[in-house]
Amino acid sequence: MLVRRLCTPLTRSDLHLLRPYPKSSKPISISNCRKPFYIKTPKPSAIRYISSTSKMGDARRPPAVPIPPVDTENRSELLRALEATLGSSFSSEPLSPPPKPIIIVISGPSGVGKDAVIKKLREAREGIHFVVTATSRAKREGEVEGKDYYFVSKEEFLGMISRNELLEYALVYGDYKGIPKQRIREYMTMGYDIVLRVDIQGASTLRKIFGDSAVFIFLVAESELALVKRLIDRKTETKETLLVRIATAREEMNHMKNFDYVVVNAEGKLEDAVKLVESIIDAEKAKVRQRSAVV
Ligand SMILES: Nc1ncnc2c1ncn2[C@@H]1O[C@H](COP(=O)(O)OP(=O)(O)OP(=O)(O)O)[C@@H](O)[C@H]1O
């Protein structure tokens, strides 16, 4: 029975059962218990009950402190008595280590709402750095340097590649696009979580780089029909590019299995999708064995 009890929290009346073990004692390993316990069954005459009625003649023992009733109004006195009885003070240090910054990769087929989700997430949550991509393409009207992209020349971009400054990069329709590492490092050092928004190809490259050390979220519409309607309503596509995007989206759905989470961004339910992404981040930060990405 004692063995079973050792795997459960001890009560005050159990304390007399645990003793500093003499050198000759052997550890008893108990399955389900993380560490072996050292147990010496005390002789009845050696049992010392830790309570306000303890009789302590031995100078090496902590002085007897009467423990007031637990419903006392003087909680400080109760705490002091408990500390004195246990022989150590209660630490106010956090019992769990501070969560590590995490890297969250958000991806999904074109038009599913990646930008829309990230925009809302940015409004809803602090402590996240949203990574800005570097590109060699010319700035379009209305685009803001450092917000939409970091605009660099092709030569500068090639320099960044040769200096290994990019996490990943791709040549898209003649223009380079890539993720600079430096900002990610800086923000992670400051304790920020990192959100990366990439297409499916980018996500599979990042999976190869990070493995399980980053969190991969796959965003989907509730149905293919909903996705196509969304792309039409966005009014950014020609008939040709629409067909390409739909064909690509169909192929991209096969990649869902390589992600950690899937989030449905249903029509008119953008807020729900954002909330789910937030819950994923919260759950990841509460993990006992946290992911630990190195950039
Ligand atoms: N839950 C939703 N309900 C209705 N409309 C939405 C929802 N989410 C996004 N949208 C709209 O769908 C369109 C596509 O969204 P968005 O541009 O964010 O997609 P994306 O995944 O970033 O696309 P791309 O990969 O092509 O850049 C936008 O017009 C956006 O406002």
The ligand as a Gaussian input file, in Angstrom:
#p B3LYP/6-31G(d) Opt

LIG

0 1
 N      -13.765000      33.661000     -43.496000
 C      -13.904000      34.415000     -44.585000
 N      -15.124000      34.691000     -45.034000
 C      -15.293000      35.450000     -46.121000
 N      -14.304000      35.993000     -46.856000
 C      -13.043000      35.727000     -46.471000
 C      -12.777000      34.939000     -45.319000
 N      -11.441000      34.852000     -45.183000
 C      -10.906000      35.553000     -46.178000
 N      -11.850000      36.092000     -46.958000
 C      -11.677000      36.878000     -48.181000
 O      -11.182000      35.944000     -49.157000
 C      -10.285000      36.608000     -50.035000
 C       -8.959000      35.848000     -50.028000
 O       -8.344000      36.019000     -48.764000
 P       -6.777000      36.279000     -48.631000
 O       -6.315000      37.262000     -49.642000
 O       -6.515000      36.547000     -47.204000
 O       -6.255000      34.821000     -49.048000
 P       -4.767000      34.305000     -49.142000
 O       -4.816000      32.889000     -48.661000
 O       -3.861000      35.220000     -48.433000
 O       -4.559000      34.346000     -50.706000
 P       -3.174000      34.309000     -51.573000
 O       -2.445000      33.082000     -51.147000
 O       -3.670000      34.217000     -52.971000
 O       -2.470000      35.576000     -51.274000
 C      -10.140000      38.032000     -49.530000
 O      -10.999000      38.835000     -50.303000
 C      -10.606000      37.943000     -48.095000
 O      -11.150000      39.153000     -47.630000

